[in-house]
Amino acid sequence: TMLHILRAERRRRVIEIISREDKCELRPVAKEIAAAEYDTPAGSVSNDQYQNIYVSLIQVHLETLEKEDVIIYNSDRKVIKPGPRLGIMYLTYTLVKLSIAHSWPMSEEVDEGEQSTDPPLHDFLISDN
């Protein structure tokens, strides 16, 4: 489902990267994600940091995204292309991100005298890399 796909930070990052490109090789995608996760320039990412992301993408995340038609992944060439559902997935992610940033509470805290019936949105965004 869309929420399952968007739950993992690494899948969200792949969606963002692929939405900017017609096709991407896996190595630069893994480097960009590693740089973001380790808060370092892409050129400063260590081999261990890179390998951690690279293996995780191959073993878990790309398969999930491909199964849901979000991407098309050529495992022989290590190339990722947009799938038929990339646009709707990127739009959904963007709308959720904007809604969280601008209006919804991130916890169950509410103003005094008010009661919240909505689940906290931070539960949705808990990353399972």
DSSP file (Angstrom, degrees, kcal/mol; ACC not computed):
  #  RESIDUE AA STRUCTURE BP1 BP2  ACC     N-H-->O    O-->H-N    N-H-->O    O-->H-N    TCO  KAPPA ALPHA  PHI   PSI    X-CA   Y-CA   Z-CA
    1    1 A T     >        0   0    0      0, 0.0     4,-2.2     0, 0.0     5,-0.2   0.000 360.0 360.0 360.0 165.5    0.0    0.0    0.0
    2    2 A M  H  >  +     0   0    0      1,-0.2     4,-2.7     2,-0.2     5,-0.2   0.910 360.0  51.0 -60.0 -43.8    1.0    3.6   -0.3
    3    3 A L  H  > S+     0   0    0      1,-0.2     4,-0.9     2,-0.2    -1,-0.2   0.888 109.2  50.6 -65.5 -37.4    1.5    4.1    3.4
    4    4 A H  H  > S+     0   0    0      2,-0.2     4,-0.6     1,-0.2     3,-0.4   0.924 112.3  47.8 -63.3 -43.4    3.7    1.0    3.6
    5    5 A I  H >< S+     0   0    0     -4,-2.2     3,-0.8     1,-0.2    -2,-0.2   0.932 114.3  45.5 -62.3 -46.3    5.8    2.3    0.8
    6    6 A L  H 3< S+     0   0    0     -4,-2.7    -1,-0.2     1,-0.2    -2,-0.2   0.583  94.3  80.1 -76.8  -9.2    6.1    5.8    2.2
    7    7 A R  H 3< S+     0   0    0     -4,-0.9     2,-0.5    -3,-0.4   121,-0.4   0.840  79.8  73.7 -67.8 -33.2    6.9    4.5    5.7
    8    8 A A  S <X S-     0   0    0     -3,-0.8     4,-2.1    -4,-0.6     3,-0.2  -0.716  72.3-147.8 -89.6 127.0   10.6    3.8    5.0
    9    9 A E  H  > S+     0   0    0     -2,-0.5     4,-2.4     1,-0.2     5,-0.2   0.874  98.0  55.2 -58.7 -39.4   12.8    6.9    4.7
   10   10 A R  H  > S+     0   0    0      1,-0.2     4,-2.2     2,-0.2    -1,-0.2   0.883 107.7  48.7 -65.6 -37.1   15.0    5.2    2.1
   11   11 A R  H  > S+     0   0    0     -3,-0.2     4,-2.4     2,-0.2    -1,-0.2   0.902 110.0  52.2 -67.7 -39.0   12.1    4.5   -0.2
   12   12 A R  H  X S+     0   0    0     -4,-2.1     4,-2.3     1,-0.2    -2,-0.2   0.911 109.8  49.5 -61.5 -40.7   10.9    8.1    0.2
   13   13 A R  H  X S+     0   0    0     -4,-2.4     4,-2.7     2,-0.2     5,-0.2   0.905 109.1  51.2 -66.5 -40.6   14.4    9.3   -0.8
   14   14 A V  H  X S+     0   0    0     -4,-2.2     4,-3.0     2,-0.2     5,-0.3   0.934 109.8  51.0 -59.9 -44.7   14.4    7.0   -3.9
   15   15 A I  H  X S+     0   0    0     -4,-2.4     4,-1.8     1,-0.2    -2,-0.2   0.922 111.4  47.3 -58.9 -45.4   11.0    8.4   -4.9
   16   16 A E  H  X S+     0   0    0     -4,-2.3     4,-0.6     2,-0.2    -1,-0.2   0.931 115.2  45.3 -61.9 -45.7   12.3   11.9   -4.6
   17   17 A I  H >X S+     0   0    0     -4,-2.7     3,-1.3     1,-0.2     4,-0.6   0.939 114.5  46.4 -65.6 -48.0   15.5   11.2   -6.5
   18   18 A I  H >< S+     0   0    0     -4,-3.0     3,-0.6     1,-0.3    -1,-0.2   0.800 103.5  63.6 -68.2 -27.8   13.8    9.2   -9.3
   19   19 A S  H 3< S+     0   0    0     -4,-1.8    -1,-0.3    -5,-0.3    -2,-0.2   0.722 104.5  48.5 -68.3 -18.0   11.1   11.9   -9.7
   20   20 A R  H << S+     0   0    0     -3,-1.3     2,-0.3    -4,-0.6    -1,-0.2   0.642 112.5  52.1 -91.0 -16.7   13.9   14.3  -10.7
   21   21 A E    <<  -     0   0    0     -4,-0.6     3,-0.1    -3,-0.6     0, 0.0  -0.828  68.1-138.3-124.8 155.4   15.5   12.0  -13.3
   22   22 A D  S    S-     0   0    0      1,-0.4     2,-0.3    -2,-0.3    -1,-0.1   0.860  95.1 -10.5 -76.4 -37.9   14.4   10.0  -16.3
   23   23 A K        -     0   0    0     58,-0.2    -1,-0.4    -3,-0.1     2,-0.4  -0.974  67.2-161.8-157.1 153.4   16.7    7.2  -15.1
   24   24 A C  E     -A   80   0A   0     56,-2.8    56,-3.5    -2,-0.3     2,-0.3  -0.990  21.0-123.4-138.2 144.6   19.4    6.8  -12.5
   25   25 A E  E  >  -A   79   0A   0     -2,-0.4     4,-1.3    54,-0.2    54,-0.2  -0.627  29.6-123.2 -80.4 149.5   22.2    4.4  -11.8
   26   26 A L  H  > S+     0   0    0     52,-2.8     4,-2.9    -2,-0.3     5,-0.2   0.870 102.3  63.8 -63.7 -39.3   22.0    2.8   -8.4
   27   27 A R  H  > S+     0   0    0     51,-0.3     4,-2.4     1,-0.2    -1,-0.2   0.929 105.1  42.4 -56.9 -51.9   25.4    3.9   -7.2
   28   28 A P  H  > S+     0   0    0      0, 0.0     4,-2.5     0, 0.0    -1,-0.2   0.857 113.8  53.8 -65.4 -31.1   24.8    7.6   -7.3
   29   29 A V  H  X S+     0   0    0     -4,-1.3     4,-2.3     2,-0.2    -2,-0.2   0.945 110.5  45.9 -64.7 -46.6   21.4    7.1   -5.7
   30   30 A A  H  X S+     0   0    0     -4,-2.9     4,-2.6     1,-0.2    -1,-0.2   0.892 112.8  51.2 -62.5 -40.0   22.9    5.1   -2.9
   31   31 A K  H  X S+     0   0    0     -4,-2.4     4,-2.6    -5,-0.2    -1,-0.2   0.922 110.4  48.6 -62.6 -44.7   25.6    7.8   -2.4
   32   32 A E  H  X S+     0   0    0     -4,-2.5     4,-2.0     2,-0.2    -2,-0.2   0.903 113.4  46.8 -63.9 -41.8   23.0   10.6   -2.3
   33   33 A I  H  X S+     0   0    0     -4,-2.3     4,-2.8     2,-0.2     5,-0.2   0.917 112.6  49.8 -66.6 -42.9   20.9    8.7    0.3
   34   34 A A  H  X S+     0   0    0     -4,-2.6     4,-2.7     1,-0.2    -2,-0.2   0.915 109.2  52.2 -61.5 -43.1   24.0    7.9    2.4
   35   35 A A  H  <>S+     0   0    0     -4,-2.6     5,-2.2     1,-0.2     4,-0.4   0.910 112.8  45.1 -59.9 -42.4   25.1   11.5    2.3
   36   36 A A  H ><5S+     0   0    0     -4,-2.0     3,-0.6     3,-0.2    -2,-0.2   0.926 115.0  46.8 -67.7 -44.7   21.7   12.6    3.5
   37   37 A E  H 3<5S+     0   0    0     -4,-2.8    -2,-0.2     1,-0.2    -1,-0.2   0.863 120.1  38.0 -67.2 -36.0   21.4    9.9    6.2
   38   38 A Y  T 3<5S-     0   0    0     -4,-2.7    -1,-0.2    -5,-0.2    -2,-0.2   0.347 106.1-126.7 -98.6   6.2   24.9   10.5    7.5
   39   39 A D  T < 5 +     0   0    0     -3,-0.6    -3,-0.2    -4,-0.4    -4,-0.1   0.926  68.8 118.1  49.4  56.1   24.7   14.3    7.1
   40   40 A T  S   <S-     0   0    0     -5,-2.2    -1,-0.2    -6,-0.1    -2,-0.2  -0.970  73.8 -86.5-144.3 155.0   27.9   14.5    5.0
   41   41 A P    >   -     0   0    0      0, 0.0     3,-2.0     0, 0.0     4,-0.4  -0.340  42.4-114.8 -61.1 148.6   28.8   15.6    1.5
   42   42 A A  G >  S+     0   0    0      1,-0.3     3,-1.1     2,-0.2    -8,-0.0   0.843 116.8  57.1 -55.4 -35.8   28.4   12.7   -1.1
   43   43 A G  G 3  S+     0   0    0      1,-0.2    -1,-0.3    -8,-0.0   -12,-0.0   0.662 105.1  52.2 -70.2 -15.3   32.2   12.8   -1.7
   44   44 A S  G <  S+     0   0    0     -3,-2.0    -1,-0.2     2,-0.1     2,-0.2   0.386  77.1 121.4-102.0   2.1   32.8   12.2    2.1
   45   45 A V    <   -     0   0    0     -3,-1.1   -10,-0.1    -4,-0.4     2,-0.0  -0.486  62.3-127.9 -67.6 129.9   30.6    9.1    2.4
   46   46 A S     >  -     0   0    0     -2,-0.2     4,-2.5     1,-0.1     5,-0.2  -0.329  18.0-112.8 -75.1 162.2   32.7    6.2    3.7
   47   47 A N  H  > S+     0   0    0      1,-0.2     4,-3.0     2,-0.2     5,-0.2   0.884 118.3  52.1 -62.2 -39.2   32.6    2.8    1.9
   48   48 A D  H  > S+     0   0    0      2,-0.2     4,-2.2     1,-0.2    -1,-0.2   0.915 110.3  47.7 -63.9 -43.3   30.9    1.2    4.9
   49   49 A Q  H  > S+     0   0    0      2,-0.2     4,-1.7     1,-0.2    -2,-0.2   0.939 114.8  46.3 -62.4 -46.5   28.2    3.9    4.9
   50   50 A Y  H  X S+     0   0    0     -4,-2.5     4,-3.0     1,-0.2    -2,-0.2   0.934 112.0  50.1 -60.4 -48.5   27.7    3.5    1.1
   51   51 A Q  H  X S+     0   0    0     -4,-3.0     4,-2.7     1,-0.2     5,-0.3   0.876 105.9  57.2 -61.4 -38.5   27.6   -0.3    1.3
   52   52 A N  H  X S+     0   0    0     -4,-2.2     4,-1.7    -5,-0.2    -1,-0.2   0.933 114.3  37.6 -56.8 -47.9   25.0   -0.2    4.1
   53   53 A I  H  X S+     0   0    0     -4,-1.7     4,-2.7     2,-0.2    -2,-0.2   0.932 115.4  53.6 -70.6 -46.7   22.6    1.8    1.9
   54   54 A Y  H  X S+     0   0    0     -4,-3.0     4,-2.2     1,-0.2    -2,-0.2   0.922 112.1  43.6 -55.5 -50.1   23.4    0.0   -1.3
   55   55 A V  H  X S+     0   0    0     -4,-2.7     4,-3.0     1,-0.2     5,-0.3   0.909 113.1  52.2 -65.2 -42.2   22.8   -3.4    0.1
   56   56 A S  H  X>S+     0   0    0     -4,-1.7     4,-2.0    -5,-0.3     5,-1.5   0.898 109.5  49.7 -61.2 -41.2   19.6   -2.3    1.8
   57   57 A L  I  <>S+     0   0    0     -4,-2.7     5,-2.8     3,-0.2     6,-0.5   0.940 115.6  42.7 -63.0 -46.3   18.3   -0.8   -1.4
   58   58 A I  I  <5S+     0   0    0     -4,-2.2     5,-0.2    -5,-0.2    -2,-0.2   0.924 120.2  40.5 -66.6 -45.1   19.0   -4.0   -3.4
   59   59 A Q  I  <5S-     0   0    0     -4,-3.0    -1,-0.2    -5,-0.2    -2,-0.2   0.758 135.8  -0.5 -79.5 -24.5   17.7   -6.4   -0.8
   60   60 A V  I  X5S+     0   0    0     -4,-2.0     4,-1.7    -5,-0.3    -3,-0.2   0.694 121.5  44.5-128.3 -62.2   14.6   -4.6    0.4
   61   61 A H  I  ><S+     0   0    0     -5,-1.5     4,-2.5     1,-0.2     5,-0.2   0.873 108.2  48.8 -74.9 -43.2   13.6   -1.2   -0.9
   62   62 A L  H  ><S+     0   0    0     -5,-2.8     4,-2.7     1,-0.2     5,-0.2   0.902 111.7  52.0 -65.3 -38.2   13.9   -1.4   -4.7
   63   63 A E  H  > S+     0   0    0     -6,-0.5     4,-2.6    -5,-0.2    -1,-0.2   0.918 110.5  48.4 -61.9 -43.2   12.0   -4.7   -4.8
   64   64 A T  H  X S+     0   0    0     -4,-1.7     4,-1.3     2,-0.2    -2,-0.2   0.928 113.8  46.2 -62.6 -45.8    9.2   -3.1   -2.8
   65   65 A L  H  <>S+     0   0    0     -4,-2.5     5,-2.7     1,-0.2     6,-0.9   0.882 114.7  47.4 -65.9 -38.3    9.0   -0.1   -5.0
   66   66 A E  H ><5S+     0   0    0     -4,-2.7     3,-2.0     1,-0.2    -2,-0.2   0.907 106.5  56.6 -70.0 -40.9    9.2   -2.2   -8.2
   67   67 A K  H 3<5S+     0   0    0     -4,-2.6    -1,-0.2     1,-0.3    -2,-0.2   0.827 109.9  46.6 -58.9 -32.2    6.5   -4.6   -6.9
   68   68 A E  T 3<5S-     0   0    0     -4,-1.3    -1,-0.3    -5,-0.2    -2,-0.2   0.236 116.5-115.0 -94.9  12.0    4.1   -1.6   -6.5
   69   69 A D  T < 5S+     0   0    0     -3,-2.0    16,-3.2     2,-0.2    17,-0.4   0.731  82.0 123.0  62.0  25.6    5.0   -0.2  -10.0
   70   70 A V  S   <S+     0   0    0     -5,-2.7    13,-2.6    15,-0.2     2,-0.3   0.845  79.7  10.7 -81.8 -35.9    6.6    2.9   -8.5
   71   71 A I  E     -B   82   0A   0     -6,-0.9     2,-0.5    11,-0.3    -2,-0.2  -0.882  65.1-133.8-132.9 166.5   10.0    2.2  -10.2
   72   72 A I  E     -B   81   0A   0      9,-2.7     9,-2.7    -2,-0.3     2,-0.5  -0.994  28.2-165.6-119.0 119.8   11.4   -0.1  -12.9
   73   73 A Y  E     -B   80   0A   0     -2,-0.5     2,-0.9     7,-0.2     7,-0.2  -0.930  14.8-159.7-115.4 122.3   14.6   -1.6  -11.7
   74   74 A N  E  >> -B   79   0A   0      5,-2.8     4,-1.6    -2,-0.5     5,-1.5  -0.856   8.5-171.0 -96.3 102.8   17.1   -3.4  -14.1
   75   75 A S  T  45S+     0   0    0     -2,-0.9    -1,-0.2     1,-0.2     5,-0.0   0.768  81.4  55.7 -70.1 -25.5   19.1   -5.5  -11.7
   76   76 A D  T  45S+     0   0    0      1,-0.2    -1,-0.2    -3,-0.1    -2,-0.0   0.919 120.8  28.6 -71.2 -42.8   21.7   -6.5  -14.3
   77   77 A R  T  45S-     0   0    0      2,-0.1    -2,-0.2    -3,-0.0    -1,-0.2   0.555 102.2-129.6 -93.1  -9.8   22.5   -2.9  -15.3
   78   78 A K  T  <5 +     0   0    0     -4,-1.6   -52,-2.8     1,-0.2     2,-0.4   0.931  58.0 145.5  57.6  48.3   21.7   -1.5  -11.8
   79   79 A V  E   < -AB  25  74A   0     -5,-1.5    -5,-2.8   -54,-0.2     2,-0.5  -0.951  37.0-156.1-120.4 137.3   19.5    1.2  -13.4
   80   80 A I  E     +AB  24  73A   0    -56,-3.5   -56,-2.8    -2,-0.4    -7,-0.2  -0.942  14.0 179.5-113.8 131.1   16.3    2.7  -11.8
   81   81 A K  E     - B   0  72A   0     -9,-2.7    -9,-2.7    -2,-0.5   -58,-0.2  -0.900  38.8 -88.4-125.1 156.9   13.6    4.3  -14.0
   82   82 A P  E     - B   0  71A   0      0, 0.0   -11,-0.3     0, 0.0   -12,-0.1  -0.413  43.1-147.0 -62.7 137.1   10.3    5.8  -13.1
   83   83 A G    >   -     0   0    0    -13,-2.6     3,-1.6    -2,-0.1     4,-0.4  -0.466  32.1 -92.7 -96.1 174.9    7.4    3.3  -13.0
   84   84 A P  T 3  S+     0   0    0      0, 0.0     4,-0.3     0, 0.0     3,-0.2   0.751 124.6  45.5 -62.2 -24.3    3.8    4.0  -13.9
   85   85 A R  T 3> S+     0   0    0    -16,-3.2     4,-2.0     1,-0.2   -15,-0.2   0.320  82.3  97.9-102.6   9.0    2.9    4.8  -10.3
   86   86 A L  H <> S+     0   0    0     -3,-1.6     4,-3.0   -17,-0.4     5,-0.3   0.930  81.1  53.4 -61.7 -44.7    5.8    7.1   -9.5
   87   87 A G  H  > S+     0   0    0     -4,-0.4     4,-2.4     1,-0.2    -1,-0.2   0.923 111.8  42.8 -58.5 -48.6    3.8   10.3  -10.1
   88   88 A I  H  > S+     0   0    0     -4,-0.3     4,-2.4     2,-0.2    -1,-0.2   0.865 115.2  50.7 -68.4 -34.9    1.0    9.4   -7.8
   89   89 A M  H  X S+     0   0    0     -4,-2.0     4,-2.5     2,-0.2    -2,-0.2   0.918 111.9  46.6 -68.0 -42.6    3.4    8.2   -5.1
   90   90 A Y  H  X S+     0   0    0     -4,-3.0     4,-2.6     2,-0.2    -2,-0.2   0.913 113.4  49.4 -65.4 -41.7    5.5   11.3   -5.3
   91   91 A L  H  X S+     0   0    0     -4,-2.4     4,-2.6    -5,-0.3    -2,-0.2   0.927 111.6  48.6 -62.1 -45.5    2.3   13.5   -5.2
   92   92 A T  H  X S+     0   0    0     -4,-2.4     4,-2.4     2,-0.2     5,-0.2   0.934 112.8  47.7 -60.4 -47.2    1.0   11.6   -2.2
   93   93 A Y  H  X S+     0   0    0     -4,-2.5     4,-2.6     1,-0.2    -2,-0.2   0.919 112.3  49.5 -60.9 -44.7    4.3   11.9   -0.4
   94   94 A T  H  X S+     0   0    0     -4,-2.6     4,-2.5     1,-0.2    -1,-0.2   0.911 111.4  48.7 -62.3 -43.2    4.5   15.6   -1.1
   95   95 A L  H  X S+     0   0    0     -4,-2.6     4,-2.5     2,-0.2    -1,-0.2   0.904 112.7  47.5 -65.3 -41.5    1.0   16.3    0.1
   96   96 A V  H  X S+     0   0    0     -4,-2.4     4,-2.5    -5,-0.2     5,-0.2   0.933 112.6  49.7 -63.9 -44.7    1.5   14.4    3.3
   97   97 A K  H  X S+     0   0    0     -4,-2.6     4,-2.2    -5,-0.2    -2,-0.2   0.915 113.6  45.4 -60.8 -44.4    4.8   16.2    3.9
   98   98 A L  H  X S+     0   0    0     -4,-2.5     4,-1.8     2,-0.2     5,-0.2   0.900 111.8  51.8 -66.6 -41.1    3.2   19.6    3.3
   99   99 A S  H  X>S+     0   0    0     -4,-2.5     4,-2.2     1,-0.2     5,-1.9   0.908 111.8  46.6 -62.7 -41.6    0.2   18.8    5.4
  100  100 A I  H  <5S+     0   0    0     -4,-2.5    -1,-0.2     1,-0.2    -2,-0.2   0.923 113.4  48.7 -66.0 -43.7    2.4   17.8    8.3
  101  101 A A  H  <5S+     0   0    0     -4,-2.2    -1,-0.2    -5,-0.2    -2,-0.2   0.791 123.1  30.0 -67.4 -28.0    4.6   20.8    8.0
  102  102 A H  H  <5S-     0   0    0     -4,-1.8    -2,-0.2    -5,-0.1    -1,-0.2   0.650 131.9  -1.9-112.9 -16.6    1.8   23.3    7.8
  103  103 A S  T  <5S+     0   0    0     -4,-2.2    -3,-0.2    -5,-0.2    -4,-0.1   0.666  94.3  84.4-146.9 -32.9   -1.2   22.1    9.8
  104  104 A W  S   <S-     0   0    0     -5,-1.9    -1,-0.2     1,-0.1     2,-0.1  -0.590  71.8-115.2 -89.6 143.0   -1.3   18.8   11.6
  105  105 A P        -     0   0    0      0, 0.0    16,-1.0     0, 0.0    17,-0.1  -0.453  13.0-143.4 -70.1 146.4    0.1   18.2   15.0
  106  106 A M  S    S+     0   0    0     14,-0.2    16,-0.7    15,-0.1     2,-0.3   0.493  83.5  23.8 -88.3  -4.1    3.0   15.9   15.2
  107  107 A S  S    S-     0   0    0      2,-0.2    14,-0.2    14,-0.1     0, 0.0  -0.822  96.5 -90.6-143.6-175.9    1.9   14.5   18.5
  108  108 A E  S    S+     0   0    0     -2,-0.3     8,-0.2    12,-0.1     2,-0.2   0.383  80.8 125.5 -84.3   6.7   -1.4   14.1   20.4
  109  109 A E        +     0   0    0      6,-0.1     2,-0.3     1,-0.0    -2,-0.2  -0.461  36.5 175.4 -66.2 133.9   -0.8   17.4   22.2
  110  110 A V        -     0   0    0     -2,-0.2     3,-0.1     4,-0.1    -2,-0.0  -0.891  37.5 -81.0-133.7 165.0   -3.7   19.8   21.7
  111  111 A D    >   -     0   0    0     -2,-0.3     3,-2.3     1,-0.1    -1,-0.0  -0.299  65.0 -81.0 -63.5 152.0   -4.7   23.2   22.9
  112  112 A E  T 3  S+     0   0    0      1,-0.3    -1,-0.1     3,-0.0     3,-0.1  -0.283 118.9  20.3 -55.9 133.5   -6.2   23.3   26.4
  113  113 A G  T 3  S+     0   0    0      1,-0.3     2,-0.3    -3,-0.1    -1,-0.3   0.290 104.3 102.9  90.2 -10.2   -9.8   22.4   26.3
  114  114 A E    <   -     0   0    0     -3,-2.3     2,-0.4     2,-0.0    -1,-0.3  -0.743  56.9-149.0-104.9 154.3   -9.7   20.6   23.0
  115  115 A Q        -     0   0    0     -2,-0.3     2,-0.4    -3,-0.1    -6,-0.1  -0.976   9.3-141.8-121.7 138.0   -9.6   16.9   22.3
  116  116 A S        +     0   0    0     -2,-0.4    -6,-0.1    -8,-0.2    -8,-0.0  -0.826  19.2 177.4 -98.3 133.2   -7.9   15.2   19.4
  117  117 A T        +     0   0    0     -2,-0.4    -1,-0.1     2,-0.1    -9,-0.0   0.438  58.2  93.6-106.9  -4.3   -9.5   12.3   17.7
  118  118 A D  S    S-     0   0    0      1,-0.1     3,-0.1   -10,-0.0    -2,-0.1  -0.664  80.9-115.6 -89.6 142.0   -6.7   11.9   15.1
  119  119 A P        -     0   0    0      0, 0.0     2,-0.1     0, 0.0    -2,-0.1  -0.445  45.4 -90.8 -68.8 150.6   -3.8    9.6   15.6
  120  120 A P    >   -     0   0    0      0, 0.0     3,-1.1     0, 0.0     4,-0.5  -0.400  29.3-140.0 -64.3 137.3   -0.5   11.4   15.8
  121  121 A L  T >> S+     0   0    0    -16,-1.0     4,-1.4     1,-0.3     3,-0.7   0.717  94.9  74.4 -74.0 -20.5    1.2   11.8   12.4
  122  122 A H  H 3> S+     0   0    0    -16,-0.7     4,-0.5     1,-0.2    -1,-0.3   0.815  88.7  63.3 -63.0 -24.5    4.6   11.0   13.7
  123  123 A D  H X4 S+     0   0    0     -3,-1.1     3,-0.7     1,-0.2    -1,-0.2   0.882 101.8  50.4 -62.9 -36.5    3.5    7.4   13.9
  124  124 A F  H <4 S+     0   0    0     -3,-0.7    -1,-0.2    -4,-0.5    -2,-0.2   0.871 112.2  46.6 -67.1 -36.7    3.0    7.4   10.1
  125  125 A L  H 3< S+     0   0    0     -4,-1.4     2,-0.3     2,-0.1    -1,-0.2   0.385  74.0 128.7 -93.5   4.8    6.5    8.8    9.6
  126  126 A I    <<  -     0   0    0     -3,-0.7     2,-0.2    -4,-0.5    -3,-0.0  -0.462  60.8-128.8 -60.2 121.7    8.4    6.5   11.9
  127  127 A S        -     0   0    0     -2,-0.3  -119,-0.2     1,-0.1    -1,-0.1  -0.507  30.8-177.1 -81.5 139.7   11.1    5.2    9.6
  128  128 A D              0   0    0   -121,-0.4  -120,-0.2    -2,-0.2    -1,-0.1  -0.095 360.0 360.0-119.7  33.2   11.9    1.6    9.1
  129  129 A N              0   0    0   -122,-0.2   -68,-0.2   -68,-0.0  -121,-0.1   0.544 360.0 360.0   8.2 360.0   14.8    2.2    6.8
